[in-house]
Amino acid sequence: MQFDACIHQGTMLDISLKGGVFVPDANPEVSVGQECQLKVFHGGTARFVELDGRVVYFHDHLIGIAFKPVSEETFRGFQKIIELNLAMPVLLERDLPVLLR
């Protein structure tokens, strides 16, 4: 995940087409409303899918990110990543507040 010029590695706890919950390996200086970019590795194509977003939640090392609209190509690549990692396709459409529970 990238905030301004700082890149932070970490783990996505949960993700949908609308947003995700990220836990950074280190403690970044982040504020709600801050723009960010998430790069998700797409193993099927050996490339990254890049998603622009905005921090909508930050507490106890959890960062909630709402994704901005993406191109059709990015959407399809990201959708495949999610489908490969989630058991049920219905989970793709969850809103961010559901992910933060």
CYANA upper distance limits for C-alpha pairs under 8 A (distance plus 0.5 A):
  1 MET  CA      7 ILE  CA      6.21
  1 MET  CA      8 HIS  CA      5.67
  1 MET  CA      9 GLN  CA      6.71
  1 MET  CA     10 GLY  CA      8.24
  1 MET  CA     36 CYS  CA      7.49
  1 MET  CA     37 GLN  CA      6.20
  1 MET  CA     38 LEU  CA      4.99
  1 MET  CA     39 LYS  CA      6.74
  2 GLN  CA      6 CYS  CA      6.08
  2 GLN  CA      7 ILE  CA      4.82
  2 GLN  CA      8 HIS  CA      6.56
  2 GLN  CA     36 CYS  CA      6.05
  2 GLN  CA     37 GLN  CA      5.62
  2 GLN  CA     38 LEU  CA      6.91
  3 PHE  CA      7 ILE  CA      6.96
  3 PHE  CA      8 HIS  CA      8.45
  3 PHE  CA     30 VAL  CA      8.21
  3 PHE  CA     34 GLN  CA      8.11
  3 PHE  CA     35 GLU  CA      7.21
  3 PHE  CA     36 CYS  CA      5.34
  3 PHE  CA     37 GLN  CA      7.33
  4 ASP  CA     35 GLU  CA      8.11
  4 ASP  CA     36 CYS  CA      7.49
  8 HIS  CA     24 PRO  CA      6.81
  8 HIS  CA     25 ASP  CA      7.66
  8 HIS  CA     26 ALA  CA      7.75
  8 HIS  CA     28 PRO  CA      7.95
  9 GLN  CA     24 PRO  CA      6.32
  9 GLN  CA     25 ASP  CA      6.36
  9 GLN  CA     26 ALA  CA      8.34
 10 GLY  CA     22 PHE  CA      7.41
 10 GLY  CA     23 VAL  CA      6.01
 10 GLY  CA     24 PRO  CA      4.56
 10 GLY  CA     25 ASP  CA      5.23
 10 GLY  CA     26 ALA  CA      8.40
 11 THR  CA     22 PHE  CA      6.27
 11 THR  CA     23 VAL  CA      5.73
 11 THR  CA     24 PRO  CA      6.90
 11 THR  CA     25 ASP  CA      8.10
 12 MET  CA     20 GLY  CA      7.46
 12 MET  CA     21 VAL  CA      6.28
 12 MET  CA     22 PHE  CA      4.97
 12 MET  CA     23 VAL  CA      6.79
 13 LEU  CA     20 GLY  CA      8.06
 13 LEU  CA     21 VAL  CA      5.99
 13 LEU  CA     22 PHE  CA      6.41
 13 LEU  CA     23 VAL  CA      7.44
 14 ASP  CA     20 GLY  CA      6.04
 14 ASP  CA     21 VAL  CA      5.84
 14 ASP  CA     22 PHE  CA      8.01
 14 ASP  CA     99 LEU  CA      6.78
 15 ILE  CA     19 GLY  CA      6.42
 15 ILE  CA     20 GLY  CA      4.58
 15 ILE  CA     21 VAL  CA      6.91
 15 ILE  CA     82 ILE  CA      8.02
 15 ILE  CA     92 LEU  CA      8.42
 15 ILE  CA     99 LEU  CA      7.75
 16 SER  CA     20 GLY  CA      6.61
 16 SER  CA     82 ILE  CA      7.55
 16 SER  CA     91 LEU  CA      7.32
 16 SER  CA     92 LEU  CA      5.32
 16 SER  CA     93 GLU  CA      6.57
 16 SER  CA     94 ARG  CA      6.44
 16 SER  CA     95 ASP  CA      7.97
 16 SER  CA     96 LEU  CA      8.32
 17 LEU  CA     67 PHE  CA      8.06
 17 LEU  CA     78 PHE  CA      8.17
 17 LEU  CA     79 GLN  CA      7.64
 17 LEU  CA     92 LEU  CA      6.18
 17 LEU  CA     93 GLU  CA      6.47
 17 LEU  CA     94 ARG  CA      7.99
 18 LYS  CA     66 ALA  CA      6.58
 18 LYS  CA     67 PHE  CA      6.00
 18 LYS  CA     68 LYS  CA      8.39
 18 LYS  CA     93 GLU  CA      7.33
 18 LYS  CA     94 ARG  CA      7.44
 18 LYS  CA     95 ASP  CA      6.49
 18 LYS  CA     96 LEU  CA      7.04
 19 GLY  CA     53 GLY  CA      8.48
 19 GLY  CA     64 GLY  CA      7.85
 19 GLY  CA     65 ILE  CA      5.81
 19 GLY  CA     66 ALA  CA      4.84
 19 GLY  CA     67 PHE  CA      5.50
 19 GLY  CA     95 ASP  CA      7.58
 19 GLY  CA     96 LEU  CA      5.94
 20 GLY  CA     64 GLY  CA      6.39
 20 GLY  CA     65 ILE  CA      5.82
 20 GLY  CA     66 ALA  CA      7.30
 20 GLY  CA     67 PHE  CA      8.39
 20 GLY  CA     96 LEU  CA      7.05
 20 GLY  CA     99 LEU  CA      7.37
 21 VAL  CA     62 LEU  CA      7.04
 21 VAL  CA     63 ILE  CA      6.08
 21 VAL  CA     64 GLY  CA      5.13
 21 VAL  CA     65 ILE  CA      6.82
 21 VAL  CA     99 LEU  CA      7.32
 21 VAL  CA    100 LEU  CA      7.33
 22 PHE  CA     62 LEU  CA      6.42
 22 PHE  CA     63 ILE  CA      5.56
 22 PHE  CA     64 GLY  CA      6.94
 22 PHE  CA     65 ILE  CA      8.10
 23 VAL  CA     61 HIS  CA      6.43
 23 VAL  CA     62 LEU  CA      5.64
 23 VAL  CA     63 ILE  CA      6.80
 24 PRO  CA     28 PRO  CA      7.95
 24 PRO  CA     61 HIS  CA      7.44
 24 PRO  CA     62 LEU  CA      8.22
 27 ASN  CA     61 HIS  CA      7.54
 30 VAL  CA     34 GLN  CA      7.48
 30 VAL  CA     55 VAL  CA      8.49
 30 VAL  CA     58 PHE  CA      7.90
 31 SER  CA     55 VAL  CA      7.48
 31 SER  CA     58 PHE  CA      7.42
 32 VAL  CA     54 ARG  CA      8.23
 32 VAL  CA     55 VAL  CA      5.50
 32 VAL  CA     56 VAL  CA      5.65
 32 VAL  CA     57 TYR  CA      6.38
 32 VAL  CA     58 PHE  CA      6.98
 33 GLY  CA     54 ARG  CA      6.28
 33 GLY  CA     55 VAL  CA      5.67
 33 GLY  CA     56 VAL  CA      6.47
 34 GLN  CA     54 ARG  CA      6.10
 34 GLN  CA     55 VAL  CA      5.88
 35 GLU  CA     52 ASP  CA      8.05
 35 GLU  CA     53 GLY  CA      6.42
 35 GLU  CA     54 ARG  CA      4.99
 35 GLU  CA     55 VAL  CA      6.96
 36 CYS  CA     52 ASP  CA      6.47
 36 CYS  CA     53 GLY  CA      5.79
 36 CYS  CA     54 ARG  CA      6.22
 36 CYS  CA     55 VAL  CA      7.61
 37 GLN  CA     50 GLU  CA      7.29
 37 GLN  CA     51 LEU  CA      6.12
 37 GLN  CA     52 ASP  CA      4.96
 37 GLN  CA     53 GLY  CA      6.42
 38 LEU  CA     50 GLU  CA      6.24
 38 LEU  CA     51 LEU  CA      5.62
 38 LEU  CA     52 ASP  CA      6.84
 38 LEU  CA     53 GLY  CA      7.98
 39 LYS  CA     48 PHE  CA      6.31
 39 LYS  CA     49 VAL  CA      6.13
 39 LYS  CA     50 GLU  CA      5.04
 39 LYS  CA     51 LEU  CA      6.88
 40 VAL  CA     48 PHE  CA      5.77
 40 VAL  CA     49 VAL  CA      5.68
 40 VAL  CA     50 GLU  CA      6.96
 41 PHE  CA     46 ALA  CA      7.62
 41 PHE  CA     47 ARG  CA      6.41
 41 PHE  CA     48 PHE  CA      4.83
 41 PHE  CA     49 VAL  CA      6.82
 42 HIS  CA     46 ALA  CA      6.24
 42 HIS  CA     47 ARG  CA      5.92
 42 HIS  CA     48 PHE  CA      5.96
 42 HIS  CA     49 VAL  CA      7.06
 42 HIS  CA     77 GLY  CA      7.97
 42 HIS  CA     78 PHE  CA      8.35
 42 HIS  CA     81 ILE  CA      6.67
 43 GLY  CA     47 ARG  CA      7.40
 49 VAL  CA     74 THR  CA      6.94
 49 VAL  CA     77 GLY  CA      7.20
 49 VAL  CA     78 PHE  CA      6.83
 50 GLU  CA     74 THR  CA      7.98
 51 LEU  CA     67 PHE  CA      7.11
 51 LEU  CA     68 LYS  CA      7.85
 51 LEU  CA     70 VAL  CA      7.74
 52 ASP  CA     67 PHE  CA      6.41
 52 ASP  CA     68 LYS  CA      6.18
 53 GLY  CA     65 ILE  CA      6.52
 53 GLY  CA     66 ALA  CA      5.88
 53 GLY  CA     67 PHE  CA      4.65
 53 GLY  CA     68 LYS  CA      5.66
 54 ARG  CA     65 ILE  CA      6.01
 54 ARG  CA     66 ALA  CA      5.93
 54 ARG  CA     67 PHE  CA      7.09
 54 ARG  CA     68 LYS  CA      8.09
 55 VAL  CA     63 ILE  CA      7.26
 55 VAL  CA     64 GLY  CA      6.30
 55 VAL  CA     65 ILE  CA      5.13
 55 VAL  CA     66 ALA  CA      6.99
 56 VAL  CA     63 ILE  CA      8.17
 56 VAL  CA     64 GLY  CA      6.00
 56 VAL  CA     65 ILE  CA      6.18
 56 VAL  CA     66 ALA  CA      6.93
 57 TYR  CA     62 LEU  CA      8.04
 57 TYR  CA     63 ILE  CA      6.05
 57 TYR  CA     64 GLY  CA      5.02
 57 TYR  CA     65 ILE  CA      7.52
 58 PHE  CA     62 LEU  CA      6.12
 58 PHE  CA     63 ILE  CA      5.13
 58 PHE  CA     64 GLY  CA      6.81
 59 HIS  CA     63 ILE  CA      7.37
 64 GLY  CA     96 LEU  CA      7.87
 64 GLY  CA    100 LEU  CA      7.69
 65 ILE  CA     96 LEU  CA      8.18
 66 ALA  CA     96 LEU  CA      7.26
 70 VAL  CA     74 THR  CA      6.58
 70 VAL  CA     75 PHE  CA      6.55
 71 SER  CA     75 PHE  CA      6.55
 72 GLU  CA     76 ARG  CA      6.70
 73 GLU  CA     77 GLY  CA      6.86
 74 THR  CA     78 PHE  CA      6.52
 75 PHE  CA     79 GLN  CA      6.38
 76 ARG  CA     80 LYS  CA      6.78
 77 GLY  CA     81 ILE  CA      7.01
 78 PHE  CA     82 ILE  CA      6.82
 79 GLN  CA     83 GLU  CA      6.57
 79 GLN  CA     92 LEU  CA      8.23
 80 LYS  CA     84 LEU  CA      6.64
 81 ILE  CA     85 ASN  CA      6.92
 82 ILE  CA     86 LEU  CA      6.40
 82 ILE  CA     92 LEU  CA      7.41
 83 GLU  CA     87 ALA  CA      7.92
 83 GLU  CA     88 MET  CA      8.19
 83 GLU  CA     89 PRO  CA      6.84
 83 GLU  CA     92 LEU  CA      8.07
 86 LEU  CA     91 LEU  CA      7.60
 86 LEU  CA     92 LEU  CA      8.50
 88 MET  CA     92 LEU  CA      8.47
 90 VAL  CA     94 ARG  CA      8.27
 94 ARG  CA     98 VAL  CA      7.01
 94 ARG  CA     99 LEU  CA      7.79
 95 ASP  CA     99 LEU  CA      7.43
 96 LEU  CA    100 LEU  CA      7.00
 97 PRO  CA    101 ARG  CA      7.25
